[in-house]
């Protein structure tokens, strides 16, 4: 850490000293998640191992990832079925994002509930929301169903991160979280293209019916494969937000928002960018989306592995730097198919390279009762960034007479700011500590 402590450092040290005084004379305060992650790889010998538990969590992440992004690819069909214009149908995307933000509040009252039970609850809500989307008969019903579908999103990822970290072998926490997040990246690689194909061949409603059935299956997998993990420390409603009194978490939250704002200036318009700049025919765009999804999968796994070897904040900063370079290349790239295909992979890689380190970092800084809220805060910032990026990218296109190179320049300053914030975080809180120390506890 630093040679001189700030007021926040002193306060954090005082809190740690108080907790240590009530512990069993261990060197540092022991939270439920800490004690389990320091134990054997499977702390519950009579239950399935962590691999199957991670598969169940990844299954839930797949549902939420697909539900979030599939609407973007089936928007014309949904607009026609509900008798609204494409711009108005865009509210179906926004409704999900609003649900993500509102649903985080469920964790305020779920702190005493075992995390496995929370996952079951979230999947039940996802089932209801996606089934409602499939059966919607008009605009209002579909808006409401999309809002419900988004409710469990942030809360799920906060809770799933805690479970994945708790069940992981010591020193492999970030890799464990990245495997859970892989479900979301696979959703982009396979789930969204499959939903698009179903919309073209059968009906756009089939995509949501499939996700509802998948949610029912995930409920069964959760009950069968995820062991009981103790609830987090009950710090009271106010105590769950105590981590926000320190500057460290705000570095991460603002960086997530800024980074996603920049990347979604491009991602929101990736399909017309590929066709206009790259000259790709519309029939090949789904294949390029699979390529982007592959970049997300590889990026998510690579980010988890690097975090275990290095530092969450440093890994996330590197990810945002890669994204900034990619967006600048979007601005200056020549109009060729090979270059646009490579950039699609690279920028998509950066989008999820930072996912597991950011999720893990926030769960760590929320230790002491705020783990779930802190983990969910990443997804709230993520979705606000998505919405803002779409608006800024659209404004750039309008101001430049639909010059699709401009969306790269519009987004690059935001990812640059995110990279700087995370680099400062790394320098201030991480660079003088060992990898295992960083994965166990972060004083912010």
Secondary structure, DSSP 8 states (H G I E B T S, - for coil): --SS--HHHHHHHHHHHHHHHTTTS-SS---HHHHHHTS-S-S-TTS--HHHHHHHHHHHHHHHHHHHHHHHHSHHHHHHHTT--HHHHTHHHHHHHHHHHHHGGGGGS-TTS-HHHHHHHHHHHHHHHHHHHHT--SHHHHHHHHHHHHHHHHHHHHHHHHHHHHHS-TT-HHHHHHHHHHHHHHIIIIIHHHHHHHHHHT-THHHHHHHHHHHHHHHHHHHHHS---------HHHHTTGGGGSHHHHHHHHHHHHHHHHHHHHHTTHHHHHHHTS---HHHHHHHHHHHHHHHHHHHHHHHHHHHHS-HHHHHHHHHHHHHHHHHHHHH--S-HHHHHHHHHHHHHHHHHTHHHHHHHHHHHTTTT-HHHHHHHHHHHHHHHHHHHHHHHHHHHHHTTS-TTHHHHHHHHHHHHHHHHHHHHIIIIITTS-HHHHHH----
